[in-house]
Amino acid sequence: MFKRSRQPLAGAVLVLSCLFVALALSASQEATPIPYSQFEGSDACASCHTVIASQHNQSLMSKCFTHPWDEIEYFELALPHSGLNEKVAEVKSGCMGCHAPTAFLAGDIPPARPKTGGPANDSVSCDFCHSITGFRGDVPYNFNYLLAPGEAVQGVRSDSESPVHPVTVNPFLRTAELCGICHNEKDPYGVWVKSTHLEWKQGPYAAAGIVCQDCHLPPAPGSSAPGMGKERPDIRQHLFHGAHDSGKLAGAVEVRLFAETDKVRSGDELVVTATLVNAKAGHMIPSGSAEERLLWLHVEVRDAGGKTYHLPVDKKGFEGEQWTIADPAALAYQDLGEIKQIADFRGLPRDGDVPAGDRIFRLPYLDPEGRMTIAQWHTAALGPDYRLAPLKAVNETLRWRIPEDVSPGPADLTATVWYSKLVPSVGRFLGVPESELEAVRVNKASIQVEVTR
């Protein structure tokens, strides 16, 4: 299928996004809308780029408008809140700058909901990304992309030839800054509520020259257009796999256990250390929309008789630590009452299904009243950043007071790292599918000690 002829726009289209910044807001409102017709649908690309298109189609990049939680968050939270609170009014269009950019550029705000099958359902399409030429300003964030939509497609190889469209060589597509355009975000309060690219830039992966694409679009032998294009040793696999991919999560955090002794008696106190390492991600874990994520450490002992004992983590005493230790009685997300217009809304369980006393690795997002919020656009401040930085270890101390009635023999101590994409209490309140809320095992480690009476 040949790409239909599209009228190239005069020069590169400068999209002044940064809708949460007043100057950028006024500029963006003056920009000329770019109609949907300036971008090919991803189905057109699939006629030649069969494998790459299939990879993209199975990724969240192609579903970041239609994905159930993204749809609920926008249409049932952000959009109504934008009409209730002037401070956050621009999330009405701002969310679409990255989740449905062709709708944002066309001025189709708000776009029709996914069930209508409208053009916004293309989410982040092939042609959109391959029309990006760079970004405006010094820092990529809040969809401050520069675009050149038209017949030519932005690519990275000087020897690329296509019978369907011209290819413009653009090294920018190889950079981490391409990803930072949407994976860095400041909200209306000036808070960095997404900073995945900035986290990477400050870490060891950036220093080593390892960019986002090396992990999330890894190279493999093949052809970008099987049966037509050249065979190459390094075709980028458009998997875009991240925290929604259980395979990507597997082993992202390493965990090891160490006991001060391997022989104990009833009545003793055994001190255990769990060491966790972000061994796989070039950014913090969790990252991105960190207000939604739960990553926690659970440690338990199983004695020779099969009885289990849960070990709560020792407190470290830092300011705001209460947000990082699971407490089933703690409530949060009270601003959902404002958004959903529910009078006297007391909030929801802050930590979802995480067992009491487990350590949670999180970055609390706080609303203007200092309460934890799930609404990133309503974040006025951040709590303590107790997440896992790239290639750095964190030790957690736990204690087991061996009971008098313990079964003698070998006792197994197991540390498990769990991850949930969305706080279950929030998801259930909003009707999000359970698949988004389930706990996924990231890693585990076990040791054994000998117990006597």
C-alpha positions as CSV (number, residue, x, y, z in Angstrom):
1,M,0.0,0.0,0.0
2,F,1.5,3.3,-1.1
3,K,1.4,6.2,1.3
4,R,-1.2,8.7,0.1
5,S,0.1,12.1,-0.9
6,R,-0.1,14.6,1.8
7,Q,0.5,18.3,1.5
8,P,3.8,19.1,3.4
9,L,3.4,22.0,5.8
10,A,5.6,25.0,5.3
11,G,8.8,24.2,7.2
12,A,8.9,22.2,10.4
13,V,5.7,22.6,12.5
14,L,6.7,24.1,15.8
15,V,4.5,22.7,18.6
16,L,4.8,24.8,21.7
17,S,3.3,22.4,24.1
18,C,4.3,22.7,27.8
19,L,0.6,23.4,28.4
20,F,1.2,23.8,32.1
21,V,3.4,26.8,31.6
22,A,1.5,30.1,30.9
23,L,3.8,31.3,28.1
24,A,3.7,28.0,26.3
25,L,0.0,27.8,26.8
26,S,-0.7,31.1,25.0
27,A,1.7,30.1,22.2
28,S,0.1,26.7,21.7
29,Q,-3.4,28.3,21.4
30,E,-2.2,30.3,18.5
31,A,-0.7,27.4,16.7
32,T,-2.4,26.2,13.5
33,P,-4.2,22.9,14.0
34,I,-2.7,20.0,12.1
35,P,-5.5,17.8,10.7
36,Y,-5.5,14.0,11.3
37,S,-5.0,13.6,7.6
38,Q,-1.4,14.8,7.8
39,F,-0.6,11.5,9.6
40,E,-0.9,8.0,8.2
41,G,-2.6,5.5,10.4
42,S,-0.4,2.8,11.7
43,D,-2.3,0.2,9.6
44,A,-0.8,1.8,6.5
45,C,2.7,1.2,7.8
46,A,1.9,-2.4,8.6
47,S,1.6,-3.2,4.9
48,C,5.4,-3.1,4.5
49,H,6.8,-3.0,8.0
50,T,5.0,-6.1,9.0
51,V,7.1,-7.3,12.0
52,I,7.8,-3.8,13.5
53,A,4.1,-2.8,13.1
54,S,3.0,-6.0,14.8
55,Q,5.4,-5.3,17.7
56,H,4.1,-1.7,18.0
57,N,0.5,-2.9,17.8
58,Q,1.0,-5.2,20.7
59,S,2.7,-2.6,22.9
60,L,1.1,0.1,25.1
61,M,2.5,2.7,22.8
62,S,-0.3,1.9,20.4
63,K,-2.9,1.8,23.3
64,C,-2.0,4.7,25.5
65,F,-5.4,6.3,24.7
66,T,-7.5,3.2,24.5
67,H,-5.9,1.3,27.5
68,P,-8.6,0.9,30.2
69,W,-6.8,2.7,33.0
70,D,-5.7,5.5,30.7
71,E,-9.2,6.0,29.4
72,I,-10.6,6.0,33.0
73,E,-8.0,8.4,34.3
74,Y,-8.6,10.9,31.5
75,F,-12.4,10.8,31.0
76,E,-13.4,10.1,34.6
77,L,-10.8,12.0,36.5
78,A,-8.6,14.5,34.6
79,L,-11.3,15.8,32.2
80,P,-14.0,16.5,34.8
81,H,-11.4,17.9,37.2
82,S,-10.3,20.4,34.5
83,G,-13.8,21.9,34.5
84,L,-14.0,22.1,38.3
85,N,-10.6,23.5,39.2
86,E,-9.2,26.3,37.1
87,K,-5.6,25.6,38.3
88,V,-5.7,22.3,36.4
89,A,-7.9,23.4,33.5
90,E,-5.3,22.6,30.8
91,V,-5.1,18.9,31.6
92,K,-8.2,18.8,29.3
93,S,-5.8,19.2,26.3
94,G,-2.5,18.5,28.0
95,C,-3.0,14.8,28.6
96,M,-3.7,14.3,24.9
97,G,-0.3,15.8,23.9
98,C,1.2,12.5,24.6
99,H,-1.6,10.0,24.9
100,A,-3.4,11.0,21.7
101,P,-1.0,13.5,20.0
102,T,-2.7,13.5,16.6
103,A,-6.0,14.4,18.3
104,F,-4.2,17.1,20.3
105,L,-2.6,18.6,17.2
106,A,-5.9,18.5,15.3
107,G,-7.6,20.4,18.1
108,D,-10.0,17.4,18.7
109,I,-10.3,18.0,22.4
110,P,-11.6,16.1,24.1
111,P,-11.6,13.3,21.6
112,A,-14.4,10.8,21.4
113,R,-14.0,7.9,23.8
114,P,-12.3,4.8,22.4
115,K,-15.6,2.8,22.0
116,T,-16.5,5.1,19.1
117,G,-13.5,3.9,17.1
118,G,-12.4,7.5,16.3
119,P,-9.0,8.5,14.9
120,A,-7.6,9.3,18.4
121,N,-7.5,5.5,18.9
122,D,-4.3,5.4,17.0
123,S,-2.7,6.7,20.2
124,V,1.0,7.2,19.5
125,S,1.2,6.1,15.9
126,C,4.2,5.1,13.8
127,D,3.9,8.2,11.6
128,F,3.7,10.6,14.5
129,C,6.9,9.5,16.1
130,H,8.6,9.3,12.7
131,S,7.6,12.9,12.1
132,I,9.4,14.3,15.2
133,T,12.5,16.3,14.3
134,G,13.5,17.5,17.8
135,F,12.2,19.5,20.7
136,R,11.9,23.1,21.7
137,G,14.0,24.5,24.5
138,D,16.8,23.0,26.6
139,V,14.9,20.1,28.3
140,P,12.5,17.7,26.6
141,Y,9.2,17.6,28.6
142,N,5.5,18.2,28.3
143,F,5.4,17.1,24.7
144,N,7.5,20.1,23.4
145,Y,8.2,18.2,20.2
146,L,9.1,19.8,16.9
147,L,7.4,18.1,13.9
148,A,7.7,17.9,10.2
149,P,4.6,15.9,9.0
150,G,4.5,15.3,5.3
151,E,5.5,12.8,2.7
152,A,9.0,12.2,4.1
153,V,9.5,9.9,7.1
154,Q,12.1,10.6,9.7
155,G,14.6,7.7,9.9
156,V,18.1,7.0,11.1
157,R,19.9,5.3,8.2
158,S,21.6,7.2,5.4
159,D,21.2,4.2,3.0
160,S,17.5,3.7,3.6
161,E,15.4,3.6,0.4
162,S,11.7,3.1,0.1
163,P,9.4,2.9,-2.9
164,V,6.6,4.4,-0.8
165,H,8.0,7.5,0.9
166,P,11.2,9.5,1.1
167,V,13.4,9.1,4.2
168,T,14.9,12.0,6.0
169,V,18.0,11.0,8.1
170,N,17.4,12.3,11.6
171,P,19.9,11.2,14.3
172,F,17.6,12.7,16.9
173,L,15.5,9.5,16.8
174,R,18.5,7.6,18.3
175,T,18.6,9.9,21.4
176,A,17.1,9.5,24.9
177,E,15.7,13.1,24.5
178,L,13.2,11.7,22.0
179,C,11.6,9.7,24.9
180,G,12.0,12.6,27.3
181,I,9.5,14.7,25.4
182,C,6.7,12.6,26.9
183,H,8.5,10.8,29.8
184,N,9.3,14.1,31.6
185,E,6.4,16.1,32.8
186,K,5.8,19.2,35.0
187,D,2.3,19.6,36.3
188,P,0.3,22.9,36.8
189,Y,2.0,23.4,40.2
190,G,5.5,23.2,38.7
191,V,6.3,19.7,40.1
192,W,8.1,17.1,38.1
193,V,5.5,14.4,38.1
194,K,7.3,12.3,35.5
195,S,11.0,12.4,35.2
196,T,12.1,9.1,33.7
197,H,14.5,10.7,31.2
198,L,15.9,13.1,33.9
199,E,16.5,10.2,36.2
200,W,18.3,8.4,33.4
201,K,20.4,11.5,32.6
202,Q,21.7,11.7,36.2
203,G,22.5,8.0,36.4
204,P,25.2,5.5,35.3
205,Y,23.4,4.4,32.1
206,A,23.6,7.8,30.6
207,A,27.3,8.1,31.6
208,A,27.9,4.8,29.8
209,G,26.1,5.9,26.7
210,I,23.2,3.4,27.1
211,V,20.0,5.2,25.9
212,C,16.3,4.3,26.3
213,Q,16.1,2.6,22.9
214,D,18.9,0.1,23.8
215,C,16.6,-1.4,26.5
216,H,13.1,-0.7,25.2
217,L,13.8,-1.0,21.4
218,P,16.7,-3.5,21.5
219,P,18.5,-4.3,18.2
220,A,18.3,-7.7,16.5
221,P,19.1,-9.1,13.1
222,G,16.4,-8.7,10.5
223,S,14.8,-6.4,8.0
224,S,12.5,-3.4,8.7
225,A,10.5,-4.4,5.7
226,P,10.7,-8.2,5.3
227,G,10.9,-9.3,1.7
228,M,11.7,-5.7,0.6
229,G,14.3,-4.1,2.8
230,K,17.9,-4.9,3.5
231,E,18.8,-7.5,6.0
232,R,20.7,-5.8,8.8
233,P,22.3,-6.9,12.1
234,D,20.6,-4.2,14.2
235,I,16.9,-3.7,13.4
236,R,15.2,-2.0,16.3
237,Q,12.5,-4.2,17.8
238,H,9.6,-1.8,18.5
239,L,8.5,-3.6,21.7
240,F,8.3,-0.6,24.0
241,H,8.2,-3.1,26.8
242,G,8.2,-1.6,30.3
243,A,6.4,-2.0,33.6
244,H,3.3,-3.5,32.0
245,D,5.4,-6.4,30.7
246,S,5.9,-9.2,33.2
247,G,9.0,-10.3,31.3
248,K,10.6,-6.9,31.6
249,L,9.7,-6.8,35.3
250,A,11.2,-10.2,36.0
251,G,14.5,-9.6,37.8
252,A,14.4,-5.9,37.4
253,V,15.1,-5.7,41.2
254,E,17.5,-8.2,42.7
255,V,17.0,-9.2,46.3
256,R,19.3,-11.1,48.7
257,L,18.9,-12.2,52.3
258,F,21.6,-12.4,55.0
259,A,21.1,-13.6,58.6
260,E,23.5,-12.7,61.4
261,T,23.7,-16.4,62.2
262,D,22.5,-19.6,60.7
263,K,21.7,-21.3,64.1
264,V,19.1,-20.0,66.6
265,R,17.1,-21.2,69.6
266,S,13.6,-20.4,70.8
267,G,13.6,-17.1,72.6
268,D,16.4,-15.6,70.4
269,E,16.0,-12.7,68.1
270,L,17.4,-13.2,64.6
271,V,18.4,-10.1,62.7
272,V,18.0,-10.4,59.0
273,T,19.1,-8.0,56.2
274,A,17.4,-7.8,52.8
275,T,19.5,-6.2,50.2
276,L,17.7,-4.8,47.1
277,V,19.4,-3.6,43.9
278,N,17.9,-1.9,40.9
279,A,19.9,-4.1,38.5
280,K,18.0,-3.7,35.3
281,A,16.6,-0.2,34.8
282,G,18.5,2.9,33.8
283,H,16.0,5.0,35.8
284,M,14.3,4.8,39.2
285,I,12.1,1.9,40.1
286,P,9.2,2.7,40.0
287,S,9.3,5.5,37.5
288,G,7.0,7.4,35.2
289,S,3.6,7.8,36.9
290,A,5.1,6.8,40.2
291,E,2.0,7.9,42.2
292,E,0.1,4.9,40.7
293,R,2.7,2.2,41.3
294,L,3.4,-0.1,44.3
295,L,6.7,-1.9,44.7
296,W,7.2,-3.6,48.0
297,L,9.3,-6.1,50.0
298,H,7.6,-8.9,51.8
299,V,9.7,-11.3,54.1
300,E,8.4,-14.3,55.9
301,V,9.7,-17.4,57.8
302,R,8.3,-20.9,57.5
303,D,9.4,-23.2,60.3
304,A,9.9,-26.9,60.0
305,G,6.3,-27.6,61.0
306,G,4.9,-25.4,58.2
307,K,3.9,-22.4,60.4
308,T,4.6,-19.0,58.8
309,Y,5.7,-15.8,60.4
310,H,5.6,-12.4,58.7
311,L,8.6,-10.1,59.4
312,P,7.8,-6.4,59.4
313,V,10.6,-4.0,58.3
314,D,12.6,-2.0,60.9
315,K,11.9,1.7,60.8
316,K,14.8,4.0,59.7
317,G,13.5,7.2,61.1
318,F,13.6,9.5,58.1
319,E,11.1,12.2,57.6
320,G,7.9,11.0,55.8
321,E,8.9,7.3,56.4
322,Q,5.3,6.6,57.3
323,W,4.4,6.7,53.6
324,T,6.9,3.9,52.9
325,I,5.7,1.3,55.5
326,A,2.4,-0.4,54.7
327,D,-0.4,0.4,57.0
328,P,-3.9,-1.1,56.2
329,A,-5.5,1.6,58.4
330,A,-3.9,4.6,56.5
331,L,-6.2,6.5,54.1
332,A,-5.2,8.6,51.1
333,Y,-6.5,9.9,47.8
334,Q,-9.1,12.1,49.5
335,D,-9.0,14.5,46.5
336,L,-10.9,11.9,44.6
337,G,-13.9,13.2,46.5
338,E,-13.3,16.7,44.9
339,I,-12.9,15.2,41.5
340,K,-15.9,12.8,41.7
341,Q,-17.9,15.4,43.7
342,I,-18.5,13.0,46.6
343,A,-19.3,14.9,49.8
344,D,-17.3,14.0,52.9
345,F,-15.1,11.5,51.1
346,R,-12.8,9.9,53.6
347,G,-10.4,8.5,51.1
348,L,-9.2,4.9,50.2
349,P,-6.7,2.5,51.7
350,R,-3.4,4.1,50.9
351,D,-1.4,0.9,50.4
352,G,-4.0,-1.3,48.7
353,D,-3.4,-5.0,49.5
354,V,0.2,-4.7,50.8
355,P,0.6,-6.5,54.1
356,A,1.1,-4.4,57.2
357,G,4.7,-3.6,57.9
358,D,6.1,-4.3,54.5
359,R,8.5,-1.7,53.0
360,I,7.1,0.2,50.0
361,F,9.5,1.8,47.6
362,R,7.6,4.9,46.4
363,L,7.6,8.6,45.8
364,P,4.5,10.0,47.4
365,Y,2.6,12.7,45.4
366,L,0.9,15.2,47.6
367,D,-2.1,17.4,46.8
368,P,-2.3,21.0,47.8
369,E,-3.6,19.9,51.3
370,G,-0.6,17.6,51.8
371,R,-2.5,14.4,51.3
372,M,-1.3,11.5,49.0
373,T,-2.9,11.8,45.6
374,I,-3.3,9.5,42.6
375,A,-3.9,12.6,40.4
376,Q,-0.5,13.7,39.1
377,W,-1.9,16.9,37.7
378,H,-3.1,17.8,41.2
379,T,0.3,17.3,42.8
380,A,1.6,20.4,44.7
381,A,4.6,18.7,46.4
382,L,6.5,15.4,46.7
383,G,7.2,13.3,49.7
384,P,10.5,11.5,50.4
385,D,11.9,9.7,47.3
386,Y,12.3,6.2,48.6
387,R,12.7,4.4,45.3
388,L,15.4,2.2,43.9
389,A,18.1,4.1,41.9
390,P,20.0,2.4,39.1
391,L,22.7,0.0,40.2
392,K,22.4,1.1,43.8
393,A,21.7,-1.1,46.8
394,V,19.3,-0.5,49.7
395,N,19.4,-2.6,52.9
396,E,16.3,-3.3,54.9
397,T,16.5,-4.8,58.4
398,L,14.0,-7.3,59.8
399,R,13.8,-9.2,63.1
400,W,12.4,-12.6,64.0
401,R,11.8,-13.3,67.7
402,I,11.8,-17.1,67.7
403,P,8.7,-18.2,69.7
404,E,8.8,-20.9,72.3
405,D,6.5,-23.2,70.4
406,V,8.5,-23.0,67.1
407,S,9.0,-26.3,65.4
408,P,12.7,-27.4,65.6
409,G,14.6,-28.0,62.4
410,P,15.3,-26.0,59.3
411,A,13.4,-22.7,58.9
412,D,13.2,-21.1,55.5
413,L,13.3,-17.3,55.2
414,T,12.0,-15.9,52.0
415,A,12.1,-12.3,50.7
416,T,9.8,-11.5,47.8
417,V,9.7,-8.2,45.8
418,W,6.2,-7.5,44.4
419,Y,4.9,-4.9,42.0
420,S,1.4,-3.6,41.2
421,K,0.8,-1.2,38.3
422,L,-2.0,0.6,40.1
423,V,-3.0,0.8,43.8
424,P,-5.8,-1.8,44.1
425,S,-8.0,0.3,46.3
426,V,-8.0,3.0,43.7
427,G,-8.5,0.7,40.8
428,R,-11.5,-1.1,42.4
429,F,-13.1,2.2,43.3
430,L,-12.9,3.4,39.7
431,G,-13.8,0.0,38.1
432,V,-10.4,-0.7,36.5
433,P,-9.9,-4.3,35.4
434,E,-8.3,-6.5,38.0
435,S,-5.5,-7.4,35.6
436,E,-4.2,-3.9,36.2
437,L,-4.2,-4.4,39.9
438,E,-2.7,-7.8,40.4
439,A,0.6,-8.3,42.2
440,V,3.4,-9.4,40.0
441,R,6.4,-11.1,41.5
442,V,9.6,-9.3,40.5
443,N,12.1,-11.5,42.3
444,K,12.7,-13.6,45.4
445,A,15.5,-15.0,47.6
446,S,15.6,-17.6,50.3
447,I,18.0,-18.7,53.0
448,Q,17.7,-21.3,55.7
449,V,18.6,-21.3,59.4
450,E,18.6,-24.2,61.9
451,V,16.2,-23.7,64.9
452,T,16.5,-25.6,68.2
453,R,14.5,-25.2,71.4
